[in-house]
Amino acid sequence: MSTLDSSLSLLDKWPQWKRLTAMPDQVARLEQRLAAIEAKFGPAIGDTCPKCRQSAFQLVGSKKDPVFGDMGVSLRQYRCSSCGFEEDKQVH
């Protein structure tokens, strides 16, 4: 038995090795599932819009909050590319 064969034999007894060797198949299955979901619903391009519920709510800008900006608060501006809804959110 070669050194490589004995090393592989030892690795096969290690549970984490078994999980690692199974990962390429798991990733391929997940990629297929994602492709099927995107084919059915289209690719997600943003967060869910609170008005139309489409995945098209995107960050379009950010600026210092006019009232609380000196305390480190920013104002992020979001817009839905599907319905045009706009909303500002304060973040710390």
C-alpha positions as CSV (number, residue, x, y, z in Angstrom):
1,M,0.0,0.0,0.0
2,S,1.4,3.4,-1.0
3,T,1.7,6.4,1.3
4,L,-1.1,8.1,-0.7
5,D,-3.4,5.1,-0.3
6,S,-2.8,4.9,3.4
7,S,-3.4,8.6,3.8
8,L,-6.7,8.4,1.9
9,S,-7.7,5.4,4.0
10,L,-7.1,7.4,7.2
11,L,-9.0,10.4,5.8
12,D,-12.0,8.2,5.0
13,K,-12.3,7.5,8.7
14,W,-12.6,11.2,9.5
15,P,-16.2,12.5,9.5
16,Q,-15.2,16.0,8.4
17,W,-13.4,14.6,5.4
18,K,-16.5,12.7,4.3
19,R,-18.5,16.0,4.5
20,L,-15.8,17.8,2.5
21,T,-15.8,15.2,-0.2
22,A,-19.6,15.5,-0.5
23,M,-19.5,19.3,-0.9
24,P,-19.0,19.5,-4.6
25,D,-22.2,17.4,-5.2
26,Q,-24.1,19.5,-2.7
27,V,-23.0,22.8,-4.3
28,A,-24.0,21.5,-7.7
29,R,-27.5,20.6,-6.4
30,L,-27.9,24.0,-4.8
31,E,-26.8,25.7,-8.0
32,Q,-29.4,23.7,-9.9
33,R,-32.1,24.7,-7.4
34,L,-31.2,28.3,-7.5
35,A,-31.2,28.3,-11.3
36,A,-34.7,26.8,-11.2
37,I,-35.9,29.4,-8.8
38,E,-34.4,32.3,-10.8
39,A,-36.0,30.8,-14.0
40,K,-39.4,30.8,-12.3
41,F,-39.2,34.2,-10.5
42,G,-36.3,36.0,-12.1
43,P,-33.1,37.0,-10.4
44,A,-33.4,39.1,-7.2
45,I,-32.1,42.6,-7.8
46,G,-32.9,44.2,-4.5
47,D,-34.8,43.9,-1.2
48,T,-38.5,43.5,-1.1
49,C,-40.4,46.7,-1.8
50,P,-42.8,47.5,1.1
51,K,-45.4,48.8,-1.5
52,C,-45.4,46.3,-4.4
53,R,-43.6,43.4,-2.7
54,Q,-41.2,42.9,-5.7
55,S,-37.5,42.3,-5.2
56,A,-36.6,45.6,-6.7
57,F,-36.1,47.9,-3.7
58,Q,-32.5,49.2,-4.0
59,L,-30.2,51.6,-2.2
60,V,-29.8,54.7,-4.4
61,G,-28.0,57.1,-2.1
62,S,-26.7,57.9,1.3
63,K,-26.1,61.2,3.1
64,K,-25.5,62.6,6.5
65,D,-28.9,62.9,8.3
66,P,-29.9,66.6,8.4
67,V,-30.9,66.5,12.1
68,F,-28.8,63.7,13.7
69,G,-25.8,63.7,11.3
70,D,-23.4,65.2,13.9
71,M,-24.2,62.1,16.1
72,G,-23.2,59.7,13.3
73,V,-26.6,59.0,11.8
74,S,-26.9,58.6,8.1
75,L,-29.9,58.8,5.9
76,R,-30.1,56.1,3.2
77,Q,-32.4,56.6,0.2
78,Y,-34.1,53.6,-1.3
79,R,-36.1,53.4,-4.5
80,C,-38.1,50.5,-6.1
81,S,-37.3,50.1,-9.8
82,S,-40.6,48.3,-10.3
83,C,-43.2,50.7,-8.9
84,G,-41.1,53.8,-8.1
85,F,-41.8,53.9,-4.4
86,E,-39.1,55.8,-2.5
87,E,-38.2,55.7,1.2
88,D,-35.5,57.1,3.4
89,K,-34.1,55.1,6.4
90,Q,-32.0,56.3,9.2
91,V,-29.0,54.2,10.1
92,H,-26.5,54.5,12.9
